[in-house]
Amino acid sequence: MSGPLRDPARDPARDPADDSGEISEDQISLARRLRQPRTIIALVLPIILIVLFVRSLPGFHLDQLPAKILAADWSLLLVALFVFYLGFPLRGLRWAILVRQTGYRLGVRDATEIIFLSWLVNCLVPAKLGDVYRAYLLKINSPVSLSRTFGTVFMERILDLFAIVTLGLAAGFVSFRSGLPSEVQIVFAAGIAFVIALAGGLLTMRNFGRRIIVRLPIPERFVILYDRFEEGVFASMGMRALPSLVLITGMIWATEATRLYLVVQALGLTDVHLGISGAFFIALSASLLTAIPITPAGLGFVEGAVVGLLTIAYNVPQTEALAITVVDRTISVLTIIVLGTIAYAISSKRRGVGLEPSDTMA
């Protein structure tokens, strides 16, 4: 059953001081955001740049691209689609566990629906607004503190980043066991540096975060909001739940890599030799670029990275590399926009009617 685990009257998640962190419906409105010039530019400009980039490739043959895509094994593409969408209930389960650690029982079904709607927002609007939208949806449907919810979302992102880098590095070592290309060595070095910086940042937040915040010339309400956020970050990562969270995170990213592997197999490209380790390396490396808040879903950056890694690291011809990228992004972005729009239209969560009873987390 979805609901609080502790007395709401005494729960600091309901502290009036947290009201200063409220987000209005107008601020978060998807329709309003889509009409803003910044959003329109963020959607249109990357598409123009992708077209110009593709046309400049000396080995690219546009006339061959449609035939390569249409010749795909559609049954395998459906399997790839199914595997990709398996990741959403896994993400819902993980977030439900994180939220429960902070004192509120969130059902997996509700968590999955909210995450799916937030992905729609991330696919349409820049600045990772989907993460804000997710916290907003939980706030209007439950008594959970907004800043504490941000803490759980932040910790989820930390889990993802650690998994992407560590699994990506492991897959890269397996995929390039005969020798690392210089370009891949740069990716490896950046990944290792990123993990070290991330760990250092968490340790700093844990041990010195509040000391730093209270010394800054900021209003007291922001200190209170930070306290709620930090509690959401570290309370959600209990040691008892950590093994389950790590396992679920690994399964989530396995669905991402398997999707790409199935896309390659479905296209049946005889001159493409990309094993499952290569699919892990490409998918996870490209996923890092979705964190760039300049364009929706990393539009432009991800496509360029996938084509670049396929052609440089795996010697895939440019036309075939683009075919793989187009089909893979159709599954991971375009279907989210189509199905997410339907879910957005019928979902009661965006109207704040409350969460559904669930025994999943009981």
N, C-alpha and C positions, 0 to 999 in steps of 0.2 A: 504494500500500500504506500503510495506516495504521501509523504508528510514529514513533519519535523520529528526528530529523535529526542529533542529536549523541550522543556517548557518554553513556549514562544515568548511569554512575558519576561523571561529571564535571559533569553537568547540574545547575545550581543549582536547577532546578525540583524536584529530588528532595531538596533540602536538608532534613535532619531538623528544622531549626528551623521548617519550614512545618507540622509536625505539630500545632503549637498552634492552627492554623486549621482543624483537622478538623471535619467535621459528621457527627454520628452518624445512622444510619438512623432511629432513633426521633425525632430532632429534625425530620427532613425528611418523616416519614411523612404521606402525603396523607390516609389514613383517620383518623389521629389528629387532624390539623388540622381535618378536616371535623366532628369531634365537639366541638370547642372552642366554648364560648359566643360568643367573639369572632367566629369565622367564621360561625356561624349568624346572629348579629345583622347582620354585614356583608352577608349575602346577603338576609335577609328585610327589614330596615329600608328599604333603597333601593327595593325593590319596593312596599312600602306607601306610601312617599313619592311614587313615580311615579304610583300609582293616585290618591292624593289630589290631586296636581298636575293630572293629566289631568281629573279630575272638576271641578276649579275653573275650567277654561278656559271662558270664555263662548261661544266659537265651536266647541266640540268636540261632535260628535254620535257617541256610542258606537255607536248602532244602525247607523250607516253604515260603521263601520270593517271588520267582517268581509267585507261585500260588496266593498269596495274592494280588499281583499287577495286574496280568492278570484277576483276578475276579472283577476288578473295574468296575463301571458303567461309560462307556466311554462317554456317553452323558453329565454326570455331570462334567467329566474332561474337556470336550470341553467348558462347561460353565465357569469352573474355568480359563481356558486359555483365554477366551473372557474377563472375568472380569479383569484378570491381565493386558491384553493389553489395556483396557480402561484407565489404569493409565497413559499411554504415552501421549495422547492428553491433559490430565489434567496437566501433568508435562510441556508440551509445552506451554499451556496457562499461567501457573504460571510464567515460565521463561520469556515469552514474556512481561508479566506485569512488572516484575522486570527490564528488559532491557529498557522498555519504560520509566520507572521512571528516568533513567539516561540520556534520551534525544534521544533515537533511537527507531524507530518504527519497531519492529520485528514481522513478521507474525507467527501465531500459527503453521501453517503447517511447515514452515522452522524450528521453534524452536523444534517441535516434531521430525523432521527428524534428526536434529543435536544431540538431546538428545539420540535418539535410537542408532545412530552410536557410541556415547560415551559409552553407556552401553555395546556394543559389545567389545570395548576396555577394559573396566573394567572387563569383564568376561574372558578375555584372558591374560591380562597383570597385574602384581601387581603394587603397589604404587599409586593406584587411578589415573593412567595416563589418564583415560577417561575424568576426569574433565579438565585436561590440553588440551586434544584433543578437547573437546567441545569449549573451549575458542579459540583455534587455528582455528577451522572451521569457527566460527563467524568472526574472524579477517580477514581471507583470502577471505571471501565472503561479507564483509562490511567494512565501515570506522571506526568501533567501536574500541576504545582503548583496547588493550589486558589486561592491568592491571585492567581497569575498569570492563571488562567482568569477570575477576577473582573475583572481588568484588561481582558481582551479583550471581555467582556460590557459593561463600562463604556464602552469605546471604541465598541462597536457602538451603544450608546444615544446617544452623542454624535453619531455619524453620522446616526442617525435624527432627532434633535432639530434638527440643522442643516438637514437635508433638509426636515423638516416646516415649519419656519419660513420658509426661503427659497422653497421651492416654493409654500407657502401664500400668502406675500406676493405672489409673481409672479402666481399664479392670481387673487388678489383684485384686483390692479390691472387685469388683463384683464377680469375679471367685472364690475367696477364702474368701467369707464373713463369712464362718464358722470358719475361723482361718488360719493365714498365716503360712505355713511351714517355718522352720528356713532358708532353702536355698533361699526361695522366699523373706524373710526379708532382706537377704543380697543384692539381686537384687534391692529391693526397696530402701534400703539405698544408694546403689551406684547410682541409678537413681536420687534421690533427690540431692545428693552431686554433681552430674554431672550438673544438671540444675542450681544450685547455682553458680558453677564454670563458667559455660557458660555465665550466666548473668553478673557475675563479670568481665569476660574477655571483653564482649561487652562494658560495662560501662567504663572500663579502656581504651579501644581503642578509644571510643568516646571522652573522656575527656582529656586523657593524651597521646594518641598514638603518635601524631606528636611530642610532647615535648620530649618523650623518644627517638624517631627515630633521631631527629636533634642533640641529645647529643651523639649519637653513632659515632664512627670513621669510617663512611662509606661515599662513594662518593655521591655527590649531586644528581646524576641521580637516585640513589636508593630512596632518599627522594621524588623525583618527582613521581617515580613509586608507592611509598607508598601512596602519596596524591591521585593518580588516583584510587588506590585500595580502599582506605577508602571512597572516593566519591562514588565508585560503591556499596560499602557495605551499606552506610547510605542513599544515594540518592534513591536507589532502594526500600527502605522501607518507602515510604511516608505514612502518616497517613490515607489518603483517600483510598489508595490501601490495607492497612493492613487487614481490615475485609475480603476482597475478597481472599487475599493470605492465610489467616488462614483457611477459609472455603475450598478452593481448596486443601490445604495441608491435611486437615482432610479427604477429599474425596479420595485423593491419597492413604493414609494409610488404609482407609477402603477397598480399592480394594485388598491390600496386605493381610489383615486379612480374607477377604471373600474368596480369593483364597485358603488359607489354610483350612478354614472351609469346602469348597466344596470338597477339596481333601479328607478330613476325611470322609465326607458323601459318596463320590464316592466309597471309599474302602469298605464301609459297614462292618466295624469291630465291632462286637457285644460287645466286651469287652473294647471299647474305648468310653468314655463319655466326649466329649470336645464340650462345647457350643460355641456360637459366642464370648462371653467374653474371654473364654480360648484361642480361635483362635487369638483374638487380642493380648492377652498377649504373647503367644508363638511367633507369627509373628513379633511383634514389638521388643521383647527382642532379637530375633535372628538378626533382621535388624541392631541393634547396632554393631554387630560383622562384618558386611560387610564393616564398616569404617576402620577396621584394614588393613593397606596397605601392609601386608606381603605377602598375597596370592591373586590371582584374585577372586573377588566376595566373599571374605572371605572363600574360599574353605578350608574345614577341620574344621575351627572354627565354622561356622554356623551349619554344619551337627552335630557336637558334641554337640552344645548347644541345638538344637532342640530335639535330641534324649534324652539328659540329662534332659531337662525340662519336656518332655512328660513322661519319666519313673519315675522321682523323684517327680515332683509336681502333676502329674495326674495319677500316677500308671498305665501307659500304658505298656503292655508287650514289651520287647525289640525288638522282631521281628516286631510287629505291628508299633512300633515307627520308626524303620528304614524304613519300607515300606512307611509310611507317608512322611518321610523325602526325600526318593529317588524320589517319585512321585512329591512332591512339588518343589524340586530343579530341576527336569527335566523341569517343566514348567517355572520356574523363571530364570534358567541359560542356560540349553541346548537349549531350543527353541530360546533364544536370540542369541546364537552362530549360530544356523542354519539360522534363518531368518535375523539376523544382517549381516551375511556374504553375503547373497543375496543383502541386501540393500547397503552394502559397495561396492559391485561390480558394481551396477547400479547408485549409487548416484552421482550427479554432484557436491555436496557440497565439497567433498574431493578434487575436482579439482579446486575449487575456481572460479567457473563461475558466482557467484553472487546469490542473493536471489530472490525468485519468488515474483511477485506482489501479494499483499494480502490486502483485505479490512477488515480483521478480527479485527485488532487493530485500525481501523480508528475512 
